[in-house]
Amino acid sequence: MTVSDVRSEPPGVAAANAANRVMGRLMSPAGLADPYPHLHALRTLAPVYRSGNVYFVTTYADCRQVVSNPDFAVQDPAWYDLNMPRWRENTATRLMYLSMQSRNNPDHNRLRRLVGGAFSRRRMDGYRALIERVAPPLFDRMADAGADGSPVDLMTHLAYPLPTVVMGEMLGVPEADRERFRGLGADFFNVMELYPEEGAVERAHAAAAVMLEYWTGIVAERRAEPRDDLTTELIRACDQGLLSEEELLGLVMFLFSAGYRTTAALIGNVTEQLLAFPEEADRFRRGEYTPEAVVEESLRHEPPSQLVPRQTTADVVLGGVEIPAWQLLVSLVGAANRDPDVFTEPDRFWPGRPEGRVLSFGGGLHFCVGAALSRMETAVLLPLLFERFPRLAPGGTPERRLALRMRMHTHLPVSLRG
């Protein structure tokens, strides 16, 4: 924000117009590449900012209230019926909006209970052992790719493959089929973007059609030959009348795509931050920071999911702004996690910071079901990575998806030799 943003206008009008300009800059390619200066400015100018029929929330206190309080509901089929009346006609929206993350109670708890066993202590121990077993061969391939000293793309060689293996094991996806979902899953999730880019919705529907055909085949195979995986468990629940066939297919498609994308984004983000702050990386190498502390600070500093949408169920006052019932609220957790009222030196990557609970996985009833798994995968991987490649360093210019909701790399070049 500059002086020219606010001069020669009445104070209220000046602040509103300045906030509009900030929002415009945030949504530009440059703003999406580095949103944090614009998020700081928006939080200062309009902590609750209205754009059309959407209210953006930016302070930590307000965002925490919205994501944690059950009085704020998710966009569910009833909401989509009112606001997107043809959503059931398209494969991507129909399956995504019928899944667990788009349902309020009692449907949300009904579906969440059915997947809870996949995240039990016993299963988590198994995933940890799987990561420890799978990581060394992935490191070997990285070493081979960088044997001539050229940079290696961390996303291609590690950040995507590792969580894909974990989710593949959880859901019983054959190893030969897992890699094909990388692009399909990204396209499928475009229907969850608040402002999808041109052509994104069409790509989402095309990807969803391919995924639906694949998962319909997997479900048929598991019905004929059950296995010890989550897909088989969900099929049993479906056959017992605990969920519909469409809910079953939506769940497996959502879990597989969300599970690998969020963790891949987290692995890329935390690695880039450690390499961008070499003093903090050295402290991590010396054991001054636990892997868990590094992961948690990365979730605060560069959360993979930058926003959490909710809807009001009654008239509310938030941040001094009156908001009617059934309005869409968007908690910008990238702004909340850097709120200076909560976090000291909020723009500093500091794994040793003493304060604050991050909002990166939402909260309340809809707290991300895979949060513990994503945290664990990354915390197990980090020390293995830095032990295998002690001279790991930036290897070129990172490339990111330019999207408001999901902050993740498409390419993250690293040097294995420093």
C-alpha positions as CSV (number, residue, x, y, z in Angstrom):
1,M,0.0,0.0,0.0
2,T,1.3,3.4,-0.9
3,V,0.3,7.0,-0.1
4,S,-1.3,7.3,-3.6
5,D,-3.7,4.4,-2.6
6,V,-5.5,6.5,-0.1
7,R,-5.0,10.3,-0.7
8,S,-7.7,12.6,-1.9
9,E,-10.6,10.3,-0.9
10,P,-12.8,10.1,2.3
11,P,-11.2,7.6,4.8
12,G,-13.8,4.9,4.4
13,V,-13.9,5.1,0.6
14,A,-10.1,5.3,0.5
15,A,-9.7,2.2,2.5
16,A,-12.3,0.3,0.4
17,N,-10.7,1.4,-2.9
18,A,-7.2,0.6,-1.6
19,A,-8.4,-2.9,-0.6
20,N,-9.9,-3.4,-4.0
21,R,-6.6,-2.6,-5.6
22,V,-4.7,-4.9,-3.3
23,M,-7.1,-7.7,-4.1
24,G,-6.5,-7.1,-7.8
25,R,-2.8,-7.3,-7.3
26,L,-3.1,-10.4,-5.2
27,M,-5.0,-12.1,-8.1
28,S,-2.4,-11.2,-10.7
29,P,0.3,-13.7,-11.7
30,A,2.9,-11.7,-9.7
31,G,0.6,-11.6,-6.7
32,L,-0.1,-15.3,-6.8
33,A,3.6,-16.0,-7.1
34,D,4.2,-14.0,-3.9
35,P,0.9,-13.4,-2.1
36,Y,2.2,-12.4,1.3
37,P,2.8,-8.7,0.9
38,H,-0.7,-8.4,-0.5
39,L,-2.2,-10.5,2.3
40,H,-0.5,-8.2,4.9
41,A,-1.9,-5.2,3.1
42,L,-5.4,-6.6,2.9
43,R,-5.4,-7.6,6.6
44,T,-4.5,-4.0,7.5
45,L,-7.0,-2.3,5.2
46,A,-10.0,-4.6,5.4
47,P,-9.7,-7.6,7.9
48,V,-13.0,-8.8,6.5
49,Y,-13.1,-7.8,2.9
50,R,-16.2,-8.3,0.6
51,S,-15.8,-9.0,-3.1
52,G,-19.1,-9.6,-4.7
53,N,-20.9,-12.3,-2.7
54,V,-17.7,-13.5,-1.1
55,Y,-16.3,-12.3,2.3
56,F,-12.5,-12.8,2.7
57,V,-11.3,-13.1,6.3
58,T,-7.6,-12.4,7.1
59,T,-6.9,-12.1,10.8
60,Y,-5.8,-15.1,12.8
61,A,-8.6,-14.6,15.4
62,D,-11.4,-14.3,12.8
63,C,-10.1,-17.2,10.7
64,R,-9.8,-19.5,13.7
65,Q,-13.3,-18.7,14.7
66,V,-14.6,-19.4,11.2
67,V,-12.8,-22.7,10.6
68,S,-13.3,-24.1,14.1
69,N,-16.9,-23.0,15.0
70,P,-19.6,-25.5,13.8
71,D,-21.9,-22.6,13.3
72,F,-20.0,-22.0,10.1
73,A,-20.8,-24.8,7.6
74,V,-19.0,-26.1,4.5
75,Q,-20.4,-25.6,1.0
76,D,-22.6,-28.7,0.7
77,P,-24.9,-30.1,-1.9
78,A,-27.7,-27.8,-0.7
79,W,-25.4,-24.8,-1.2
80,Y,-24.4,-26.0,-4.6
81,D,-28.1,-26.6,-5.6
82,L,-28.7,-22.9,-4.9
83,N,-25.5,-21.4,-6.4
84,M,-24.5,-24.0,-9.1
85,P,-27.8,-25.7,-10.0
86,R,-26.3,-27.8,-12.8
87,W,-23.4,-29.2,-10.7
88,R,-24.8,-32.7,-10.7
89,E,-24.6,-32.9,-14.5
90,N,-20.8,-32.9,-14.5
91,T,-18.6,-35.7,-13.3
92,A,-16.0,-33.7,-11.5
93,T,-18.4,-31.5,-9.5
94,R,-20.8,-34.3,-8.8
95,L,-18.2,-36.6,-7.3
96,M,-16.2,-33.8,-5.5
97,Y,-19.3,-32.1,-4.0
98,L,-20.8,-35.4,-2.8
99,S,-17.5,-36.4,-1.0
100,M,-16.7,-36.0,2.7
101,Q,-15.1,-32.5,2.6
102,S,-18.3,-31.0,1.1
103,R,-20.8,-32.5,3.5
104,N,-22.2,-31.2,6.8
105,N,-23.5,-33.4,9.6
106,P,-24.8,-35.9,9.8
107,D,-23.4,-36.9,6.5
108,H,-19.9,-35.6,7.2
109,N,-19.4,-37.7,10.3
110,R,-21.0,-40.8,8.7
111,L,-18.4,-40.7,5.9
112,R,-15.5,-39.6,8.1
113,R,-16.0,-42.6,10.4
114,L,-15.7,-44.9,7.4
115,V,-12.2,-43.7,6.5
116,G,-11.0,-43.2,10.1
117,G,-9.5,-46.7,10.3
118,A,-7.0,-45.9,7.6
119,F,-5.4,-43.3,9.9
120,S,-5.2,-45.5,13.0
121,R,-2.0,-45.8,15.0
122,R,-1.3,-49.3,13.6
123,R,-1.7,-48.0,10.0
124,M,0.4,-44.9,10.7
125,D,3.2,-47.1,12.0
126,G,3.0,-49.1,8.8
127,Y,3.1,-46.0,6.6
128,R,6.2,-44.8,8.5
129,A,8.0,-48.1,7.8
130,L,6.9,-47.8,4.2
131,I,8.4,-44.3,3.9
132,E,11.7,-45.5,5.4
133,R,11.7,-48.4,2.9
134,V,10.7,-46.4,-0.2
135,A,12.8,-43.2,0.3
136,P,16.3,-44.7,-0.3
137,P,15.5,-46.0,-3.8
138,L,14.0,-42.6,-4.7
139,F,17.2,-41.0,-3.4
140,D,19.2,-43.4,-5.6
141,R,17.3,-42.2,-8.6
142,M,17.8,-38.6,-7.7
143,A,21.6,-39.3,-7.3
144,D,21.6,-40.9,-10.8
145,A,19.7,-38.0,-12.3
146,G,22.2,-35.5,-10.8
147,A,25.4,-37.6,-11.3
148,D,26.8,-35.2,-13.9
149,G,26.2,-32.2,-11.5
150,S,23.1,-31.0,-13.2
151,P,20.1,-29.9,-11.1
152,V,17.4,-32.4,-10.1
153,D,13.7,-31.7,-9.9
154,L,12.7,-32.5,-6.4
155,M,9.0,-32.6,-7.2
156,T,9.4,-35.2,-10.0
157,H,11.9,-37.4,-8.2
158,L,10.7,-37.2,-4.6
159,A,7.9,-34.9,-3.6
160,Y,5.2,-36.5,-5.9
161,P,6.4,-40.1,-5.9
162,L,6.7,-40.6,-2.1
163,P,3.1,-39.7,-1.1
164,T,1.8,-41.4,-4.2
165,V,3.2,-44.6,-2.9
166,V,1.7,-44.1,0.5
167,M,-1.8,-43.3,-0.9
168,G,-1.5,-46.1,-3.4
169,E,-0.8,-48.6,-0.6
170,M,-3.7,-47.2,1.5
171,L,-6.2,-47.5,-1.3
172,G,-4.8,-50.5,-3.1
173,V,-3.8,-48.8,-6.3
174,P,-1.4,-51.0,-8.3
175,E,2.1,-49.6,-8.5
176,A,2.1,-49.4,-12.3
177,D,-1.0,-47.2,-12.2
178,R,0.1,-44.6,-9.6
179,E,2.1,-42.2,-11.6
180,R,-0.7,-41.5,-14.2
181,F,-2.7,-39.9,-11.4
182,R,-0.3,-37.0,-10.9
183,G,-1.7,-34.8,-13.7
184,L,-5.3,-36.2,-13.4
185,G,-5.5,-35.4,-9.7
186,A,-4.3,-31.9,-10.2
187,D,-6.8,-31.3,-12.9
188,F,-9.7,-32.9,-10.9
189,F,-9.0,-30.6,-8.0
190,N,-9.4,-27.5,-10.2
191,V,-13.1,-27.5,-9.4
192,M,-12.2,-26.6,-5.8
193,E,-10.4,-23.4,-6.9
194,L,-12.2,-20.2,-6.0
195,Y,-11.3,-18.5,-9.3
196,P,-10.2,-21.3,-11.7
197,E,-8.1,-20.3,-14.7
198,E,-9.5,-20.4,-18.2
199,G,-10.1,-24.0,-19.3
200,A,-9.5,-25.4,-15.9
201,V,-13.1,-26.6,-15.3
202,E,-13.2,-28.4,-18.6
203,R,-9.9,-30.1,-17.8
204,A,-11.3,-31.1,-14.4
205,H,-14.4,-32.8,-16.0
206,A,-12.2,-34.6,-18.5
207,A,-9.8,-35.8,-15.8
208,A,-12.7,-36.9,-13.6
209,A,-14.2,-39.0,-16.4
210,V,-10.9,-40.8,-16.8
211,M,-10.5,-41.3,-13.1
212,L,-14.1,-42.5,-12.7
213,E,-13.7,-45.1,-15.3
214,Y,-10.5,-46.3,-13.6
215,W,-11.9,-46.4,-10.1
216,T,-15.1,-48.1,-11.3
217,G,-12.9,-50.9,-12.5
218,I,-10.9,-51.1,-9.3
219,V,-14.1,-51.3,-7.3
220,A,-15.4,-54.1,-9.5
221,E,-12.1,-56.0,-9.0
222,R,-12.1,-55.5,-5.2
223,R,-15.7,-56.8,-5.0
224,A,-14.6,-59.9,-6.8
225,E,-11.3,-60.2,-4.9
226,P,-11.3,-58.3,-1.6
227,R,-7.9,-57.1,-0.2
228,D,-6.6,-55.5,2.9
229,D,-7.0,-51.9,1.8
230,L,-9.3,-48.9,2.4
231,T,-11.0,-49.4,-0.9
232,T,-12.2,-52.9,0.1
233,E,-13.3,-51.5,3.5
234,L,-15.4,-48.8,1.8
235,I,-16.9,-51.3,-0.6
236,R,-18.1,-53.4,2.3
237,A,-19.6,-50.3,3.9
238,C,-21.3,-49.5,0.6
239,D,-22.7,-53.0,0.3
240,Q,-24.1,-52.7,3.9
241,G,-25.9,-49.5,2.9
242,L,-23.6,-47.1,4.9
243,L,-22.8,-45.0,1.8
244,S,-23.9,-44.8,-1.8
245,E,-21.9,-46.0,-4.8
246,E,-21.3,-42.4,-5.9
247,E,-20.2,-41.5,-2.4
248,L,-17.8,-44.5,-2.5
249,L,-16.3,-43.4,-5.9
250,G,-16.1,-39.8,-4.8
251,L,-14.3,-40.7,-1.6
252,V,-11.6,-42.9,-3.2
253,M,-11.0,-40.3,-5.9
254,F,-10.8,-37.5,-3.4
255,L,-8.6,-39.3,-0.9
256,F,-6.1,-40.4,-3.4
257,S,-5.8,-37.0,-5.2
258,A,-5.9,-34.9,-2.0
259,G,-3.5,-37.2,-0.1
260,Y,-0.6,-37.1,-2.5
261,R,-1.1,-33.4,-3.6
262,T,-1.1,-31.9,-0.2
263,T,1.9,-33.8,1.0
264,A,3.8,-33.2,-2.2
265,A,3.2,-29.5,-1.8
266,L,4.4,-29.7,1.8
267,I,7.5,-31.6,0.9
268,G,8.4,-29.0,-1.8
269,N,7.6,-26.0,0.4
270,V,9.5,-27.1,3.4
271,T,12.6,-28.1,1.3
272,E,12.6,-24.8,-0.5
273,Q,12.3,-22.9,2.8
274,L,15.2,-24.7,4.4
275,L,17.4,-24.1,1.4
276,A,16.3,-20.4,1.3
277,F,17.3,-20.0,5.0
278,P,20.7,-21.8,5.2
279,E,21.3,-20.8,8.8
280,E,18.0,-22.6,9.8
281,A,19.0,-25.6,7.6
282,D,22.3,-25.8,9.4
283,R,20.5,-25.8,12.8
284,F,18.3,-28.6,11.5
285,R,21.3,-30.6,10.3
286,R,22.9,-30.1,13.8
287,G,19.8,-31.4,15.5
288,E,18.8,-28.1,17.1
289,Y,15.3,-28.4,15.5
290,T,13.2,-31.5,15.4
291,P,11.8,-32.5,12.0
292,E,8.3,-32.0,13.5
293,A,9.2,-28.4,14.4
294,V,10.5,-27.7,10.9
295,V,7.3,-29.1,9.3
296,E,5.1,-27.1,11.6
297,E,6.9,-23.9,10.8
298,S,6.7,-24.6,7.1
299,L,2.9,-25.2,7.5
300,R,2.7,-21.7,9.0
301,H,5.1,-19.9,6.7
302,E,4.1,-21.6,3.4
303,P,0.8,-23.5,3.9
304,P,0.0,-25.8,1.0
305,S,-3.7,-24.9,1.3
306,Q,-4.0,-21.1,1.4
307,L,-7.7,-20.8,2.1
308,V,-10.6,-22.5,3.8
309,P,-14.2,-21.8,2.6
310,R,-17.2,-21.8,4.9
311,Q,-20.8,-20.5,4.8
312,T,-22.7,-18.6,7.4
313,T,-25.8,-20.3,8.8
314,A,-27.1,-17.2,10.6
315,D,-26.5,-13.5,10.6
316,V,-23.1,-12.8,12.2
317,V,-20.8,-10.0,13.0
318,L,-17.2,-10.8,12.2
319,G,-14.4,-8.3,12.5
320,G,-17.0,-5.6,13.0
321,V,-18.7,-6.4,9.7
322,E,-22.3,-7.6,9.6
323,I,-22.7,-10.7,7.4
324,P,-26.1,-12.1,6.5
325,A,-26.9,-15.8,6.7
326,W,-25.9,-18.2,3.9
327,Q,-23.0,-16.1,2.7
328,L,-19.7,-17.6,1.5
329,L,-16.7,-16.8,3.8
330,V,-13.1,-17.6,2.7
331,S,-10.5,-17.7,5.5
332,L,-7.2,-16.8,4.0
333,V,-5.0,-18.9,6.2
334,G,-1.9,-17.7,4.4
335,A,-2.7,-14.3,5.9
336,A,-3.8,-15.7,9.3
337,N,-0.6,-17.7,9.8
338,R,1.4,-14.6,9.4
339,D,-0.7,-12.3,11.6
340,P,1.8,-10.2,13.6
341,D,-0.7,-10.0,16.5
342,V,0.0,-13.8,17.0
343,F,3.4,-14.5,15.5
344,T,6.6,-12.7,16.2
345,E,8.4,-11.7,13.0
346,P,5.8,-13.4,10.9
347,D,7.6,-13.3,7.6
348,R,10.7,-15.1,9.1
349,F,11.0,-18.8,8.7
350,W,11.9,-19.8,12.3
351,P,11.4,-23.4,13.3
352,G,12.3,-22.5,16.9
353,R,9.4,-20.0,17.4
354,P,7.6,-20.7,20.6
355,E,4.1,-19.5,19.8
356,G,1.0,-20.2,17.8
357,R,-1.2,-22.9,16.4
358,V,-1.3,-23.0,12.6
359,L,-4.6,-23.1,10.7
360,S,-3.2,-24.8,7.7
361,F,-5.4,-27.9,8.0
362,G,-8.5,-26.1,8.9
363,G,-10.2,-26.9,12.2
364,G,-13.3,-28.1,14.0
365,L,-15.4,-30.9,12.5
366,H,-13.7,-30.5,9.2
367,F,-10.1,-30.6,10.4
368,C,-8.2,-32.4,7.6
369,V,-8.5,-36.2,8.1
370,G,-5.1,-36.7,6.6
371,A,-3.3,-34.0,8.5
372,A,-1.4,-36.3,10.8
373,L,-0.3,-38.5,7.9
374,S,0.9,-35.6,5.8
375,R,2.9,-34.2,8.8
376,M,4.4,-37.6,9.6
377,E,5.4,-38.4,6.0
378,T,7.3,-35.1,5.7
379,A,8.9,-35.3,9.1
380,V,10.1,-38.8,8.4
381,L,11.4,-37.9,5.0
382,L,13.3,-34.6,5.9
383,P,16.2,-36.0,8.0
384,L,16.6,-38.9,5.5
385,L,16.9,-36.4,2.7
386,F,19.4,-34.1,4.3
387,E,21.5,-37.0,5.6
388,R,21.7,-38.5,2.1
389,F,22.4,-35.2,0.5
390,P,24.3,-33.1,3.1
391,R,25.2,-30.5,0.4
392,L,21.6,-30.1,-0.9
393,A,21.2,-26.5,-2.2
394,P,19.0,-24.5,-4.6
395,G,19.6,-25.6,-8.2
396,G,17.6,-23.0,-10.2
397,T,14.4,-21.0,-10.3
398,P,11.4,-22.8,-8.7
399,E,8.1,-22.8,-10.6
400,R,4.7,-22.8,-8.8
401,R,1.1,-23.3,-9.7
402,L,-0.4,-19.8,-9.9
403,A,-3.6,-20.5,-7.9
404,L,-5.1,-18.8,-4.9
405,R,-6.1,-22.1,-3.1
406,M,-3.2,-24.5,-3.4
407,R,0.4,-23.3,-3.1
408,M,2.7,-25.9,-4.5
409,H,5.6,-26.3,-6.9
410,T,5.4,-27.7,-10.4
411,H,9.2,-27.8,-10.5
412,L,11.8,-27.4,-7.7
413,P,15.3,-27.7,-9.0
414,V,17.9,-28.6,-6.4
415,S,21.7,-29.2,-6.5
416,L,22.9,-32.4,-4.8
417,R,26.5,-31.1,-4.6
418,G,26.0,-27.7,-3.2
